[in-house]
Amino acid sequence: MGDFVTLLSADGFSVVLPRNVALASPTLKAMLDEDAAFQEASSRTARLEYRGIILLKVAEYLAYKVQYADVAASDIREDFQSRIDPYIALELLTAADYLDI
């Protein structure tokens, strides 16, 4: 899959990421499903009502999730939790819940 999708934030920022990374979120996968009649699928753009910093962290986590998908948890040396700023933790949690990640 060589194509990309764009996530648009509520404050006007955009995050471009590989389609396979975005599809790691079941919510984004449903939104971007080419067989569905959603506008997001045809435009390859998903508008989410979160700040840009939140979408950036979501994209970072999705890439982390894809990178370590086939690795046993005991073999992962890098902890993603250390990358989360406490000031955005609650908002990030609501985004993660919505995106089912």
C-alpha positions in Angstrom: 0.0 0.0 0.0 1.8 3.1 -1.2 -1.0 5.6 -0.6 -1.4 8.1 2.1 -4.3 9.5 4.1 -4.7 12.9 5.8 -6.1 13.5 9.3 -7.4 17.0 9.8 -7.6 18.5 13.3 -10.2 20.9 14.7 -7.6 23.7 14.8 -6.5 23.4 11.2 -3.5 21.1 11.3 -3.1 18.1 9.1 -1.2 14.9 9.6 -0.4 12.8 6.6 0.4 9.2 7.2 0.6 5.9 5.3 -2.8 4.3 4.8 -1.8 1.0 6.4 -0.8 3.0 9.6 -4.2 4.8 9.7 -6.0 1.5 9.2 -4.6 0.3 12.6 -7.5 2.2 14.1 -10.8 0.3 13.6 -12.7 3.7 13.5 -10.4 5.1 10.8 -10.5 1.8 8.9 -14.3 2.1 8.8 -14.2 5.7 7.8 -11.6 5.1 5.0 -13.2 1.8 3.7 -13.4 2.2 -0.1 -16.4 0.0 -0.2 -18.4 2.3 2.1 -20.1 5.5 1.0 -18.3 7.8 3.4 -16.8 11.0 2.0 -13.6 10.3 3.9 -13.0 7.2 1.8 -13.2 9.1 -1.5 -11.2 12.1 -0.3 -8.7 10.1 1.8 -9.1 12.7 4.4 -10.7 12.3 7.9 -11.6 15.3 9.9 -11.5 14.7 13.6 -12.5 17.1 16.3 -9.3 17.0 18.3 -6.4 19.5 18.5 -3.4 19.0 16.2 -1.1 18.0 19.0 -3.5 15.1 19.8 -3.7 13.9 16.2 0.1 14.1 16.0 0.4 11.8 19.1 -2.4 9.5 17.7 -0.4 9.2 14.4 2.8 8.5 16.4 1.0 5.8 18.4 -0.5 4.2 15.3 3.0 4.0 13.7 4.3 2.5 16.9 1.5 0.0 16.9 2.1 -1.1 13.3 5.9 -1.2 13.9 5.5 -3.6 16.8 2.5 -5.6 15.6 4.4 -8.8 15.2 6.7 -8.4 18.2 6.1 -10.1 21.5 5.4 -7.6 24.3 8.4 -8.9 26.3 10.7 -8.1 23.4 9.6 -4.4 23.1 12.2 -2.3 24.8 10.6 1.1 24.1 7.7 2.2 26.3 5.2 4.5 24.5 3.9 5.9 27.8 7.0 7.9 28.4 6.2 9.9 25.3 2.9 11.2 26.6 2.8 14.7 28.1 0.6 14.7 31.2 -1.0 17.9 30.1 -2.6 16.2 27.1 -3.2 12.7 28.6 -6.9 13.1 29.3 -7.7 14.5 25.8 -5.5 11.8 24.3 -7.4 9.2 26.2 -10.7 10.4 24.8 -9.3 10.4 21.2 -7.9 6.8 21.8 -11.3 5.7 23.0 -13.1 7.2 20.0 -10.5 5.7 17.6 -10.6 2.3 19.4 -6.8 2.2 19.8 
